[in-house]
């Protein structure tokens, strides 16, 4: 069994890096739909090709398929298959209502593993889950 390192870990944060097929559509979804803030961007030709987004203390990066100064083709098949990005929240039900108010299709919240959970899919099919602790019984479906 691993033991605690003698020196504090050097790792500070994990930031998911998502390749997207249309960064303008993705930016609109994340900024206007989910409320992320644009923290940094790379615009070598005046157009965003990479960006760092923040939502509270969470962050993620988006980049279009761009290689050596020109557009590149995305790989075949769905992106993000088998991977979910889970954002731990103070209150996932507030997030759910905010998403619905912004016109984002979000799953009806339910309780699993002691957490309220609601899910959205981004324009490329990446699964984003917003969850918060609760003492509501397991498998309860939100009725509000």
N, C-alpha and C positions, 0 to 999 in steps of 0.2 A: 504494500500500500504506500503511495507517495506521501512524503512528509512535507510540511511547509518549508519553502526555501529560506535559507539563512539571510538572504538579501531580499528586500522588497521587489516584487515582480516589476519588470520594465514595461509590460503591456498596460495601456491605459484604457483602451476602448476598442470595440469591434465596430466597424462601419461597413454595412453591406454595400457592395458595388454592383449595380444592376445595369446590364447592357440593354438598351431599348431601341425599338425600331423607328420611332418618331419622337425625338426629344422634345419638340414643341408641344405635342399632344401630352406627353408624360409630364412636362413642366406644368401645363395647365391643370392636369389632374392632381398633382401633388401640391401645387401652390394654392390654386383656387378651390379645389375640391376637398383636400385634406388639411389645408391650413399650414403646410410647411413654409419655411422661410428660406430664401436663397442666400446661402452664406458665402459661397465662392463659385466662380465659373471660369471656364476656359473658352475663349472666343478667338481662335487664331485667324478667322476670316470674317469677323463681325457677327458670326452666328454661334450660339452655344453648342459646344460639342461634348462638354463635360461640366458637371456641377456638383456641389456639395450642398445638401439640404438639411435643415434642422427642424425639429418639432419638439419643443420642450428640451429635454436633455438627450433625446434620440437624434441620430443622424443617419443619412444614407447618401450614396453617390449615384448619379446617373451618367451614362455615357452612351452616345450613339455608336453605331458601327462605323468607325473611322480609323483608317490606318494609313500612315505615311502620307498625309495630306489629301486623301481622297476617301469618298464613301466606300464602305465595304459591305458585303452581303451578310446578313445575319445567318447563323446556322439554321438548318432545317429543324423542324419540330418545335414543340412548345418550350418557352423559356420558364425557368423556375420550377419545373416539374419535380414534385416531391419535397419542395422547400417552402417553408412558411416563415415570414418575418413577424415576430410577435413583439408588439409594443406594450409594455407593462404600464398601466395607467392608474391614476387615483380612482377614477370612476368611468368604466367603459360604457355605462349607460348614457352618460353625458356625451361621450364621444359618438355613440350611436345616433343620438338625437341631432347632434351637430352635423354628422355626415348626411343624414336624411334631409336636413334643412338646406344643405348645400347641393342637393340633387344627386348625391352619391348613393348607389345601390349597395346597401349593407345588409348582411344576414340578420335576422331577428336574433337578439342576444339570447344565450342560453348559459346554464351553469355546467361546467365540467371541470373536474380537478380543483374544486373550491374557487373557481374563477368565473365571473361573467365574461363572456366572449362574444365579439361580433367580428365579422370578416368581410373584407372587400377584395376585389381583384383589380389590379391596375390595368392600364391599357394593353400591356404585354402579357397579362395573365399571371403576374406575380401575386401570390396570396399574402395579404397583410391582415394580421389579427390584432385586435385591440382588446386587452384583458385587464381585469382588476379583481382583487380578492373579495370574497363574499362569504357569508355564513348561510346563505340561502341553500336549500337542499339541492343535491346533485340532480341534473337533468331538468331543472326548472326552465321553462321557456318564458321569456319576458312578455308581458301582456300590455305594456304601456305604449 
